[in-house]
Each structure stands twice: as C-alpha cells, then as structure tokens.
Amino acid sequence: MDASFGVLDAFAFAVFAVLIAVAVIAVVSLGQLPGRLARKWGHPQASAVNVAGWIGVATGGLLWPLALIWAFISASGSSALRMKENEQAQAFG
C-alpha cells in the first residue's frame, strides 16, 4: 500500500475545502434572508422574523419557509398604527 500524498490528493482537499466554504456561506445567507427582508420593509416584528429564520435553518429548513412568508406579511393594522403615531408626532412636534 502506497501512503504518499500526491498532487491529486492536495487538489481533492482544496476542492473539498471550497465546497465546505460555499455551503457555509449559503447557509448563513439563507438564515439572514427573512430578517433582512423584514428590516428592509419596516416589518413591525423584524427581530422575531430574524430569529425564526435562524431557527428555521437550525431545524434543517423545516420552519424557514414560514419565516420567509412572515417577512412578507405585515401585521394587521400596522399601517393604521403608524399613521396614528405620525399624527401624534406631528401634533406634539
């Protein structure tokens, strides 16, 4: 049995390292996506959406689609609440 470490072995390790790095970057990007979208659109529960996205990634993607859908749906009455807060701020400011 030959126990030498050749050029092809080094190439295989390099390819494997790149694949692992790409997989880690993909998982982190997917975990951040629902929270980023919720913050970008001013979702009133953006922090909770962010946590749900990370929990979804940790559970193997089972809950991640729910977090993504939650990022797209704003709470009912939130626009009316924001309008009321703006009116109060203009009245006092």
Secondary structure, DSSP 8 states (H G I E B T S, - for coil): ------HHHHHHHHHHHHHHHHHHHHHHHHHHHHHHHHHHTT-TTHHHHHHHHHHHHHTTSSSHHHHHHHHHS--TTHHHHHHHHHHHHHHH-
